[in-house]
């Protein structure tokens, strides 16, 4: 779980830095959690939220590992990171009740309306997995992205 949480916290720092034109203070997979993962997450979430709420944030071009993307696409990519890794952590810690099903459903609807095959390249997302239509939205979202739904032990 630490690896997954660290990835999420690092991503929030990097997106916030891209949006504000500052140095994130590290690379994505550096240790962002230190000795207090809860405080590290809270700090990253605060920075991230403030960066996205800045005037003009959606007019910013964000540089990601695969290239530069316009603000609105960066927002969808980042929302995907937060919701998907949040759902992963909720499943791994048996706290699925904490997942925002409405946000997961809205993101899944957005993704289904896109040409999503461009993102199904190795290392990003796999082929869609079967999930019953009456499954919770977070499980349908994870299945759409080709993610297994069992708790991952390598986190």
Secondary structure, DSSP 8 states (H G I E B T S, - for coil): -HHHHHHHHHHHHHHHHHHHT---SS-TTS---TT-HHHHHHHHHHHHHHHHTSTTGGGSEEEETTEEEEHHHHHHHHHHHHHHHHHHHHHHTT-GGGS-HHHHHHHHHHHHTS-GGGG-STTT--------TTS-HHHHHHHHTT---S--TT-
